Amino acid sequence: MPLGSWVVALGPACPSIHPSVAGSGLEASWGGAVPGPARKALKQRFLKLLPCCRPQATPSLSQNSVEDELELATVCHRPEGLEQLQEQTRFSRKELQVLYRGFKNECPSGLVTEESFKQIYSQFFPQGDSSTYAAFLFNAFDTDHDGSISFEDFVAGLSIILRGSVDDRLSWAFNLYDLNKDGCITKEEMLDIMKSIYDMMGKCTYPAMREEAPHEHVESFFQKMDRNKDGVVTIEEFIESCQKDENIMRSMQLFDNVI
């Protein structure tokens, strides 16, 4: 859930600021905690990243669910009923209607492929190459690993990022970083993540990013997170370390009540 060229880390997200990156250096480039005015700007940029909140996809809450159900017949993938999704997520029925109309407007087939996800993402980061980071984020949303993001996948991830508990959000971020899904984060995986973020930020950042910066952030990340110094970070180490960091905890509150 990248939200700008200086705090791109979760996603949204990411997720979705990715707390581990924020705590290991990116947030420091902003000066620590994010000021109040910046939080509003971050939320606005996050909303623009959501298909349902982009200008061309403004939904109408006045239309009822019967119309929604009839429209489902025209798509390639038919999502689960609103009642079931309401039980599975932390969204209300009306919120799900808004999200569905926006999702369908962007993705008439009802499914988002990795390539289309990259194309949508690239519109928000024209100054850099967001394709690698977008692929990582796509895999985090594609929980059943079928090569596409359905509406169910989308709202499930969004529910965690926006409405989940601290542990839920941190677990989601950990899953994003754990590229091969083996239950731990290696230095190689974190370096791949950091390089993808710097690629997405592009060369035209101020101050200019040094080539060695990704490696330095990885070392800082492991110094903070790898409690037993075995060369990998487990989900327990990750969550415990993040919960003890005040800046990380503040950054996770940026998107409370965003929709």
Disulfide bonds with the S-S distance in Angstrom:
none
